[in-house]
């Protein structure tokens, strides 16, 4: 039988699968102090490293950490999800909006709308304003431009 003191902990690698709790708080901008997500309040999350579920900068704070680690990391926007890109605020025709939505969809500002890219991939944007013939969308990541404080507890590493 292996005692707790002899147990070998797994460490996070670039290709690991993780079970973890995490909390992301915005520490800059108009929403400073807001909590974006907090899995400590519910079930833990799973994460596959290296496939784009989290930004490379956020994944970097996990690399080399041992299973059981509980820590916080402060990240500037450029390290986390990048700065906001004004070129990612774009008009989309109503026809394109309707072709990507279920029938009878009523669009309202604040809606997150998913689109199919020409290559078959998917991307999402937040509807900022709705006009007669088009909508203005923000395709920036919701955390772009925000400095973050992330609390993480690594429950399992595979």
C-alpha positions in Angstrom: 0.0 0.0 0.0 1.3 3.4 -0.9 1.1 6.0 1.8 0.0 9.6 1.0 3.5 10.8 1.6 4.8 8.3 -1.1 2.1 9.0 -3.6 3.3 10.2 -7.0 1.5 13.3 -8.4 0.9 13.8 -12.0 2.1 17.1 -13.5 0.3 19.1 -16.2 1.8 18.7 -19.7 1.0 20.4 -23.0 -1.2 17.4 -23.9 -2.9 16.7 -20.6 -6.5 16.2 -19.8 -7.5 18.0 -16.5 -10.3 18.0 -14.1 -10.2 21.3 -12.2 -12.1 24.0 -10.5 -11.5 27.6 -11.7 -12.7 31.1 -11.1 -12.0 34.0 -13.5 -12.4 37.5 -12.2 -12.0 40.6 -14.4 -9.6 43.1 -12.8 -9.7 45.9 -15.3 -12.1 47.8 -17.5 -15.7 48.7 -16.8 -16.5 45.2 -15.5 -13.6 45.1 -13.0 -14.5 42.9 -10.1 -17.0 40.9 -12.1 -16.7 37.1 -11.9 -16.8 35.6 -15.4 -17.1 32.0 -14.3 -16.8 30.1 -11.0 -16.9 26.3 -11.1 -16.1 26.2 -7.3 -19.8 26.8 -6.9 -20.9 23.7 -8.8 -19.2 20.8 -10.5 -15.6 20.8 -11.7 -14.7 21.4 -15.3 -12.6 19.4 -17.7 -10.0 20.8 -20.0 -7.9 19.3 -22.8 -4.7 21.2 -23.0 -3.4 22.4 -26.4 -6.7 22.3 -28.4 -7.8 25.9 -27.9 -10.3 25.5 -25.1 -8.3 28.1 -23.2 -5.9 30.7 -24.6 -2.2 29.7 -24.8 -1.3 32.3 -22.1 -3.9 30.9 -19.7 -2.8 27.3 -20.3 0.8 28.3 -19.7 0.1 29.0 -16.0 -1.0 25.4 -15.7 2.1 23.7 -17.3 4.2 21.9 -14.8 1.7 22.2 -11.9 1.1 19.1 -9.8 -2.3 17.4 -9.4 -3.7 18.9 -6.2 -2.2 22.3 -6.7 -4.4 25.3 -5.7 -3.2 28.7 -6.8 -4.0 32.1 -8.3 -2.5 33.8 -11.3 -2.9 37.4 -12.4 -2.7 37.9 -16.2 -2.6 41.1 -18.2 -5.0 41.1 -21.2 -2.2 40.6 -23.6 -1.2 37.4 -21.8 -4.7 36.1 -21.4 -7.1 36.6 -24.3 -5.4 39.5 -26.0 -6.4 43.1 -26.5 -9.8 44.0 -28.2 -9.5 44.2 -31.9 -11.7 46.9 -33.5 -11.6 45.0 -36.8 -13.6 42.2 -35.2 -16.6 44.5 -34.9 -18.5 43.9 -38.1 -21.8 44.2 -39.8 -23.6 41.0 -40.8 -26.5 40.9 -43.2 -29.9 39.8 -41.9 -29.8 37.1 -44.5 -26.6 35.7 -43.1 -28.0 36.0 -39.5 -31.2 34.1 -40.5 -29.3 31.4 -42.4 -27.3 30.6 -39.2 -30.3 30.6 -36.8 -33.3 28.3 -36.1 -36.5 29.3 -37.9 -38.5 32.1 -36.2 -35.5 33.4 -34.2 -36.0 36.8 -32.7 -32.7 38.6 -32.5 -32.0 41.1 -29.7 -28.9 43.1 -28.8 -26.8 41.0 -26.4 -27.6 37.7 -28.1 -24.6 35.4 -28.8 -25.1 34.2 -32.3 -23.1 31.3 -33.8 -22.1 31.3 -37.5 -20.6 28.7 -39.8 -17.3 29.7 -41.4 -16.6 29.0 -45.0 -14.2 26.2 -43.9 -17.0 24.5 -41.9 -15.7 25.7 -38.5 -17.9 27.7 -36.1 -17.5 31.1 -34.6 -19.7 33.3 -32.4 -20.4 37.0 -32.0 -22.4 39.2 -29.7 -25.1 41.2 -31.4 -24.5 44.9 -30.4 -27.2 46.6 -32.5 -29.8 45.5 -34.9 -30.8 47.4 -38.0 -33.4 46.8 -40.8 -30.9 45.0 -43.1 -28.0 44.0 -40.8 -26.7 43.6 -37.3 -23.5 44.9 -35.8 -21.5 42.1 -34.1 -18.5 41.9 -31.8 -16.5 38.8 -32.7 -13.8 39.5 -30.0 -13.5 36.9 -27.3 -15.6 38.0 -24.3 -12.5 38.3 -22.2 -10.4 40.2 -24.8 -9.0 43.4 -23.4 -9.5 42.4 -19.7 -6.8 41.7 -17.1 -7.7 38.6 -15.2 -7.3 37.0 -11.8 -7.7 33.2 -12.1 -8.0 30.9 -9.2 -7.4 27.2 -10.1 -7.5 23.9 -8.2 -6.2 21.0 -10.2 -8.2 17.9 -9.1 -6.9 15.4 -11.7 -4.3 15.1 -14.4 -4.3 12.4 -17.2 
